[in-house]
Amino acid sequence: MQLATWNVNSLKMRLQHVLDWLAANPVDFLCLQETKLTDDKFPKDEIEAAGYGVIFTGQPTYNGVALLYRKEAGYVPDGVQLNNPLYEDVQRRLVSARFQTAAGPVRVIGAYFPNGQAVGSEKYVYKLGWIASLQEWIAQLRREEPDTGVILAGDFNIAPADADVHDPAVWADGILVSGPEREALQGLLALGLHDAFRLFEQPPKLFSWWDYRALGFRRNAGLRIDLILVSDELKPMVGRCWIDKGPRKLEKPSDHTPVVVEWGAAAT
């Protein structure tokens, strides 16, 4: 089985990119972030025509998330959540559902973490509080659904380590790499979650986001901030995890590119 995460930075602008990518990469699950669409404008018909069911929650201009699941595989979502039930928030940043899979029950959580704007700002405080509440909710899920694996995937807006930053000296102590942000990520990992990408030896300088400005992609001046975390139960089943840079090379691309994990009986 395969799951991907992709911040599309406007699904209206990137819908054809998503449909083309799914046609070439028929993953079981796809978590989308920054759809930037109200629910009445969401392209549900087009996605269903591509063979996927979808759960989504959005708002105009900002945020918005969606969770796609391949209908042909027989997946039926239950326990659906739109946003963290422990955190009252008008921003549409989280979608979750539980699925029965060949590897057992799995709860997929697709998340768009706050950016934080600048260290010490109000938005930074909001970011840390949002992550702390997410940690609390996942801990609760682990108690309430002890036999269910967890995959937390999305745009974390945190580069876990300096190896995930093109120039650590330039970014030092700044937003996306600050100590408190990385500590917040460690709090999630302490729940028994694992960064699927780092379960394997990877070449250096692999990133999932590149700034549109200053030829960021051409210079590979990026960050790895799009992550897939898998729970203890799923970790032994993970066969590989990779970043697909192809969509970032398209005309008018998102500034992010898909990250994919493979696990279970299909893992190689």
KASULKA-V78758 format. One record per pair of residues at least 12 apart in sequence whose ideal C-beta (glycine too) atoms are under 7 Angstrom apart, sorted by the first residue. I is the first residue (numbers start at 1). J is the second residue. D is the distance in whole Angstrom. If there is no record, write none. Layout:
I_J_D ; I_J_D
This chain:
1_28_5 ; 1_101_6 ; 1_102_7 ; 1_103_7 ; 1_262_7 ; 1_263_6 ; 1_264_5 ; 1_266_6 ; 2_27_4 ; 2_28_6 ; 2_260_6 ; 2_261_7 ; 2_262_5 ; 3_27_6 ; 3_28_6 ; 3_29_4 ; 3_108_7 ; 3_151_6 ; 3_153_6 ; 3_228_7 ; 3_261_5 ; 4_27_5 ; 4_30_5 ; 4_258_5 ; 4_259_7 ; 4_260_4 ; 5_31_4 ; 5_110_7 ; 5_153_4 ; 5_154_5 ; 5_226_6 ; 5_228_6 ; 5_258_7 ; 5_259_5 ; 6_30_7 ; 6_32_6 ; 6_256_6 ; 6_258_4 ; 7_33_4 ; 7_34_5 ; 7_155_4 ; 7_226_6 ; 7_254_6 ; 7_256_4 ; 8_32_6 ; 8_34_6 ; 8_35_7 ; 8_254_5 ; 9_34_5 ; 9_254_4 ; 9_255_6 ; 9_256_7 ; 10_34_7 ; 10_36_5 ; 11_32_7 ; 11_35_4 ; 11_36_7 ; 11_37_6 ; 11_43_7 ; 12_37_6 ; 13_252_7 ; 14_254_6 ; 15_43_6 ; 15_46_6 ; 17_247_6 ; 17_250_6 ; 19_46_7 ; 19_50_5 ; 21_247_6 ; 21_258_7 ; 22_50_6 ; 22_52_7 ; 26_70_7 ; 27_260_7 ; 28_69_7 ; 28_70_5 ; 28_73_6 ; 29_67_7 ; 29_68_7 ; 29_69_5 ; 29_108_6 ; 30_68_4 ; 31_67_6 ; 31_110_3 ; 31_153_5 ; 31_154_6 ; 32_65_6 ; 32_66_4 ; 33_65_6 ; 33_112_4 ; 33_154_5 ; 33_155_5 ; 34_63_7 ; 34_64_6 ; 34_112_6 ; 35_56_7 ; 35_58_5 ; 35_64_3 ; 35_65_7 ; 35_66_6 ; 36_61_6 ; 36_62_6 ; 36_64_5 ; 37_58_5 ; 37_64_6 ; 38_58_6 ; 38_59_6 ; 38_60_5 ; 39_56_7 ; 39_57_7 ; 39_58_6 ; 42_56_5 ; 42_58_6 ; 47_68_6 ; 51_70_6 ; 51_71_6 ; 51_72_6 ; 52_68_4 ; 52_69_6 ; 52_70_6 ; 52_71_6 ; 53_69_5 ; 53_71_5 ; 54_66_6 ; 54_67_7 ; 54_68_5 ; 55_67_5 ; 55_77_6 ; 55_80_6 ; 55_95_5 ; 55_97_6 ; 56_95_7 ; 57_82_4 ; 57_83_7 ; 57_92_5 ; 57_95_6 ; 58_92_5 ; 59_92_5 ; 63_91_5 ; 63_92_5 ; 63_93_6 ; 63_112_6 ; 64_92_5 ; 65_92_6 ; 65_93_6 ; 65_94_6 ; 65_95_5 ; 65_110_5 ; 65_112_5 ; 66_95_7 ; 67_95_5 ; 67_97_6 ; 67_108_6 ; 67_110_5 ; 69_99_7 ; 75_99_5 ; 77_97_4 ; 77_98_7 ; 77_99_6 ; 78_97_7 ; 78_98_5 ; 79_97_6 ; 79_98_4 ; 80_97_5 ; 81_96_4 ; 82_95_6 ; 84_133_6 ; 84_134_6 ; 84_137_5 ; 85_137_7 ; 86_133_5 ; 86_136_6 ; 86_137_5 ; 87_130_7 ; 87_133_4 ; 93_111_6 ; 93_112_5 ; 94_109_7 ; 94_111_5 ; 95_110_5 ; 96_108_7 ; 96_109_4 ; 98_148_6 ; 101_264_7 ; 102_264_6 ; 102_265_5 ; 103_234_7 ; 103_237_6 ; 103_263_6 ; 103_264_4 ; 103_265_7 ; 104_149_6 ; 105_147_6 ; 105_148_4 ; 105_149_7 ; 106_148_7 ; 106_149_5 ; 106_151_6 ; 107_141_6 ; 107_145_6 ; 107_148_5 ; 107_150_5 ; 108_151_5 ; 109_150_7 ; 109_151_7 ; 109_152_5 ; 110_153_6 ; 110_154_5 ; 111_152_6 ; 111_154_4 ; 112_154_6 ; 112_155_5 ; 113_127_7 ; 113_131_7 ; 113_154_7 ; 113_155_6 ; 113_156_5 ; 113_157_5 ; 113_158_7 ; 114_126_6 ; 114_127_4 ; 114_130_5 ; 114_157_7 ; 115_157_5 ; 116_157_7 ; 116_175_5 ; 116_181_7 ; 117_175_7 ; 118_175_6 ; 119_173_7 ; 119_174_7 ; 119_175_6 ; 119_178_5 ; 128_180_6 ; 128_184_6 ; 131_184_4 ; 132_184_7 ; 135_187_5 ; 135_188_6 ; 135_191_7 ; 138_150_7 ; 138_152_7 ; 138_188_7 ; 138_191_6 ; 139_191_6 ; 142_191_6 ; 149_231_5 ; 149_233_4 ; 149_234_4 ; 150_193_7 ; 150_231_4 ; 151_228_7 ; 151_230_6 ; 151_234_7 ; 152_188_7 ; 152_193_6 ; 152_229_4 ; 153_228_4 ; 155_225_6 ; 155_226_5 ; 155_256_7 ; 156_185_7 ; 156_225_6 ; 156_227_5 ; 157_176_6 ; 157_225_6 ; 158_176_6 ; 158_181_5 ; 158_182_6 ; 158_185_5 ; 158_225_6 ; 159_176_6 ; 159_177_5 ; 159_223_5 ; 159_224_6 ; 159_225_5 ; 160_182_7 ; 160_185_6 ; 160_195_6 ; 164_223_6 ; 164_224_4 ; 165_177_6 ; 165_223_6 ; 166_205_7 ; 166_207_7 ; 166_220_6 ; 166_221_5 ; 166_222_5 ; 166_223_7 ; 176_223_6 ; 176_225_6 ; 188_229_7 ; 192_231_6 ; 192_232_4 ; 193_229_4 ; 193_230_7 ; 193_231_6 ; 194_229_6 ; 194_230_6 ; 194_235_5 ; 195_227_6 ; 195_229_6 ; 196_228_5 ; 196_229_7 ; 196_230_5 ; 196_238_6 ; 196_241_4 ; 196_261_5 ; 197_228_7 ; 197_241_5 ; 197_259_7 ; 199_235_7 ; 199_238_6 ; 199_241_7 ; 200_240_6 ; 200_241_6 ; 205_220_6 ; 206_224_7 ; 206_243_6 ; 207_220_7 ; 207_222_3 ; 207_223_6 ; 207_224_5 ; 208_224_5 ; 208_225_6 ; 208_226_4 ; 208_243_5 ; 208_256_6 ; 208_257_6 ; 208_259_6 ; 209_222_6 ; 209_223_5 ; 209_225_5 ; 209_226_7 ; 209_255_6 ; 209_256_5 ; 210_222_4 ; 210_248_7 ; 210_255_6 ; 211_255_7 ; 212_255_6 ; 217_248_6 ; 226_256_6 ; 226_259_5 ; 228_241_6 ; 228_259_6 ; 228_261_5 ; 230_261_7 ; 230_263_7 ; 234_263_6 ; 237_263_4 ; 237_264_5 ; 237_267_6 ; 238_261_6 ; 238_263_5 ; 238_267_6 ; 239_262_5 ; 239_263_6 ; 239_267_3 ; 239_268_5 ; 240_262_5 ; 241_260_7 ; 241_261_5 ; 242_260_6 ; 243_257_6 ; 243_259_5 ; 244_257_6 ; 244_258_5 ; 244_260_6 ; 245_257_5
